[in-house]
Amino acid sequence: MKTIRSNERKQSGGYRKSIMTLLVVSLCSFAGNAQFLKRLGKNVAERAVERGANKAADKVVDKQIDKAFEEKEKAEKEKSGTTEAPEEKQEQIASYSKFDFIPGEQVLYAEDFVQDNIGELPLNWNSNANGTLVGIESPKGNWLKLSKGKYLSGSKLKTFGNDYTIEWDMILNVVSKSGYYLPPVSFGAFSSGTDSNDDNKFLNDHRRVNSFEFKIDPNEKLNTAIEMRSYSDRKEVFRSDRKTLSGFGKTIRKVAHYALSIQGSRLRLWIDETKVFDVPKAVNPGATINQLFFATETTGGYDDENYSYLISNIKVASGKPDTRSKLITEGKFVTSGILFDVNSDQIKPQSYAVLKEIGDALATNPDVKIKIIGHTDSDGSAASNLALSKKRAGSVKKFLNTTFSIKDDRMETDGKGLTVPIADNKTPAGKASNRRVEFVKL
C-alpha cells in the first residue's frame, strides 16, 4: 500500500519537529530569516510567531516543516536517480505469498477516470450525492471522492456472468478524532432485473431484485468491523457474523486493494493480501448481477468536508482461468492480471497469485520452455511503449526465476508495445485488456 500522507515520519522524527519549531521561533529574531520563512510558508510562520507559537500554530508549522523536508528529500532522490528501494517492494510482494486471488480472463468493465473531467461526476455514473473526481499526485491518478450517499458505476452490462471478479482501489483518507466514530463505507453488487442498471430507483433500493453487500465500520486504532448480507426480492437471505479486522487500521490513508471473486454462489473477498470472507453460498441464484455500488455515511464529528473516501482502478472480469491447461495443454496463456506501477516495470504485489500459477505450472513441467511477451495500451509514444513492454516481460522473467526457481534458459522475453491490440484503446476496458502479458509455449 502506498501512503498519501507523511505520517510515517512523525513517529521517528518527533524530537526533530520540537527542535525545528524552536528553530523557527529563534530565527524570527534574526534579520536573515526571510528566506527561511518563505520556504515554510511566510504567512503561516508569521501567525505562529504572533500567537506565541501556540499549539494550533505549531501543528500547522509542523506540517510545513514536513513539507519542506519532503521536498528536500524528493529533490535529493531525483538528483541521485534513486526510487523506492527494491527490497522494500520485494517485501511487499512477499507479504502476498498467501494471496490466491486470480482475476477473470475477459475484462468486461474498467474505470480509472482518466478520460473524465476533474470536479464532475464520472460519465455514465449515477448518484444521489455530490461526489466529484479529484486528481492526486501521489499516488498519481484520478479518483472519485465519495460524499454522503450512494453511487452506481458506469457499467452498462446486462450481466457479469456466473463466474466473475471485481477489483478496485480505495483510500480512506480520514484522521481519527477522540470520541467519534469514523464514517462507515459500504459496497456491493446487484441485479437490475429488466430495468436499466443506472435507474434512479436503485439509488434508494438496490435490494429489490438480487444483491450482496458489505459494510465496514473503520477504526484506526481498535478492531474494524465488517459485515456481509445478501438479499433476494428485498428479503435478507444471508447475513454473516460481524467480523473484526484487526489489521485494517494500517490501510487508513493508504491505497488498499479490494478483490472479489464470485464462482456461482461462492463469494470470496480480499482486502490487500488478507482474505476476509470465503462463503460457499453467499450469492443468490436467479437474476444475474450486473451493477456495482458504493456508499458512505457521515457521522458525528465528520461532515463531507472532514474526510475523503476515494475509489479508482475498478475492473470487472469474467471467466474462471485455468492457467495450467491454457499454458501446458493449449500452449498459450494471456492475462491482464499481472499489474505494474504506472509507466514502470515494477510488478504490483496483487499480481502474486497469477505469477504463482505460472510458476507452479512450469515447475511441474520441467521440460517446457516459454516466451514471455509484454503488451501495452496506446497511451504514450510507440517507442516508449515498445521499450516498456520489453522491460515488463523481463521483470516477469526475473520474478519467476528468483521467486519460483524457474531457470533463465527456459524463458525467452519479447515486447510488442502497442502494436498488437486485442481491444479498443478508446475505452478504459479496452485499455485494461491491452495491458497484458502473454505466455507462449515453445
PANU-278220 format. One record per residue (C-alpha): x, y negated, z negated. Coordinates in steps of 0.2 Angstrom, whole numbers, plus 5000, padded with zeros to 4 digits. Layout:
XYZ;...
//
This chain:
500050005000;500649835004;500349694992;499649524997;500249444981;501849414972;501349484955;502749614955;504049484952;503149424936;503449574926;505349574928;505649394930;504649314916;506149244907;506649164924;505049074925;505249004907;506948944912;506348864928;504948774920;506148694908;507248654923;505848564931;505548454916;507348424914;507648374932;506248254932;507348144921;508748134934;508648014949;509148154961;507548254958;506648204974;507148344985;506848474971;505048414968;504748404987;505148594988;504048644974;502648534979;502848344973;501048324968;500948474958;502648444949;502148264945;500548314937;501448444927;502648304920;501248184917;500248314907;501748354897;501948524906;500448594898;499948774901;498748744915;500048654925;501348774920;500348914929;500248804945;502148764944;502548944942;501548984957;502548854967;504248924959;503749104965;503349024982;505048944983;505949104978;504949204991;505349085005;507149095000;507149274999;506249285016;507449175024;508949275017;508149435024;507849365041;509649295041;510349465037;509149555048;508549665033;506749735031;505849845019;507149975013;506950145022;507050245006;505550144999;504550185015;505150365013;504550374995;502850305001;502650445014;503250575001;501850524990;500650585003;501350765003;499650824997;498650715008;497650835020;496550715030;496550745049;495650615059;494450665073;495050695091;494050565100;493950385095;492050335095;492150165087;493650055081;493749875074;495249775070;494349605073;495749545084;494549485098;493349395086;493349215080;494049165063;492749095052;491249185060;490449355058;491149485070;490249515086;488849645085;488949645066;487349605056;487249545038;486149455026;487649375018;488949235023;490349345027;491649275039;493349335047;494949275039;496649285046;498049345034;499949335037;500449475026;499849605030;499549515046;497849535054;496049485054;494949545040;493149525036;492849445020;491349515011;490149395001;488749454991;487549555002;487649695015;488549715031;488149835046;489549875058;489649835076;489450015081;488050045094;488250235094;486750345094;487650475084;489350515076;489050695079;489150845067;490950835063;491750665062;492950555052;492850375046;494350265041;494650085036;495749975025;495149875011;495849745000;495049704983;495849534981;495249484964;496049434947;495349514931;494549394918;494449444900;492649484895;492049504913;491749654925;492449644942;491149634956;490649814962;490849864980;489849994990;490050085007;489250225016;488350285032;486650315038;485450365052;484350235060;483250365067;482350305083;482750125078;484250015083;485550045071;485849855068;483949825064;483649695050;482649825041;484249925037;484949775028;483649795014;483349985015;484750095023;484050245014;482450265024;482950405036;484650495031;486150425022;487550445010;488450305000;489750264987;489850134973;491450084965;491449984949;493349924949;494349904934;496149844935;496749904918;495450034912;494750184922;493750134938;492150224940;491450294957;489850374961;489150454977;487250484982;486350554997;484550505002;483350585014;481750485018;482150365003;482250514991;483850554982;484350724986;486150724979;487050624965;488750654959;489350634942;490050464938;491850494941;493350404934;494850344945;496250324933;497550264946;496350144955;497049984947;498550004957;497549964973;496949794967;497649654978;498449784989;497949865006;497150035002;496650155015;494950245014;494650405024;493050505025;492950675033;491250755037;491050935043;489250975044;488650955026;490350945018;491050775014;492750735008;493350555003;495150505000;495750334993;497550314999;498350484995;497150534982;495650654986;494150584976;492750694982;492550864991;490750904991;490151065000;488351005003;488350815002;487750765019;485950805023;485550905039;484250825051;484450655058;486250625063;487250475056;487650335067;487950175057;489150115043;488849985030;489749895017;489149785002;489649694987;488849604972;489349464961;489449474943;489549354928;491149254930;491349294948;490449204962;490849214981;492249084979;493149184965;493549344974;493949414991;493449594996;494149615014;493949755026;494849795043;495549935054;493950035055;493950195065;492650325068;493250485077;492350645082;492850825083;493750945072;495550955078;496451125080;498251075081;498951245082;497851305095;498051145106;499851145105;500351335105;498951415115;498451275127;500151195127;499651015124;499050915108;498650725109;498250625093;497950445088;498150495070;499950465069;499950275064;501350145065;501649975057;501149835070;502449825084;503549945074;504150125075;503950145056;502650285053;501250245041;501050365026;499250415030;500050505046;500750645035;499450775037;499450765056;501350775056;501250925044;500051015055;501350995069;502751045058;501951195052;501451255070;503251235076;503951315060;502851475063;503351475081;505251455081;505451485100;504351345105;505051185111;504151025114;504250855122;503550705111;502850565122;502350395115;501050285122;500450105118;498949995122;499149845134;499549705121;501249635125;502349655140;502649815149;504449815145;504249795126;502849925126;503950045135;505350025123;504150035108;503350195114;505150275116;505650225099;504050285091;504250455099;506050455092;505350415075;504150565076;505550675081;506650615066;505250645054;504850825060;506750855058;507050785041;505450825033;505050995041;506751055047;506251075065;507951075074;508350925086;508651045101;506851105100;506250925103;506350805118;505650625117;505050505130;503850355131;502650295144;502150125136;500550055143;500650145160;499550295156;497950235148;496650365144;495350225139;494850045142;496049925134;494749795134;493849875119;494549905101;494050085103;494950105119;496550025112;496450145097;496350285109;497850225120;498950205105;499350395104;500750525103;500750675115;501550845111;501850945126;502451125125;504051155136;
//
